[in-house]
Amino acid sequence: MAASERERGQRRRRLLWAGILAIAGLALLAVGLTVADGAVAWLEAAVAIVLLVASYAVQRLARRETLYRHDEPR
């Protein structure tokens, strides 16, 4: 497997995890804002925000590695 294929696979996995974190965060935020009550709602909203920030960080890391990678000479 070439290095570029390995990097592409790693980027895809990171973007997949970022998507999973974002979906989980949005689902928790929706439940926390609509169904949950009291301290549980605040806890769910806080966890949702942490998941969304983590998702953003993972996406940023994957894109930054792609943007600033050093291309190998051909």
C-alpha positions, 0 to 999 in steps of 0.5 A, spaced: 500 500 500 502 506 497 503 512 503 498 516 499 493 510 500 495 509 507 494 517 508 487 517 504 485 511 508 487 515 515 483 521 513 477 517 511 477 514 518 478 521 521 472 524 517 468 518 519 469 519 526 468 526 526 461 525 523 459 519 528 461 524 533 457 530 530 451 525 529 451 523 537 452 530 539 446 533 535 442 527 537 444 528 545 443 536 544 436 535 541 434 530 547 437 535 552 433 541 549 426 537 548 425 531 552 430 531 558 428 536 564 433 539 570 440 537 571 439 531 566 438 536 560 444 541 562 448 534 563 446 532 556 447 539 553 454 539 556 456 533 553 453 534 546 457 541 546 463 537 548 462 532 542 461 537 537 467 540 539 471 534 538 468 533 532 470 539 529 477 538 532 478 531 528 475 534 522 480 540 522 486 535 524 484 531 518 484 536 513 490 540 516 494 534 514 491 533 507 493 541 506 500 541 509 502 534 507 509 534 503 508 531 496 513 526 494 517 527 488 515 522 482 
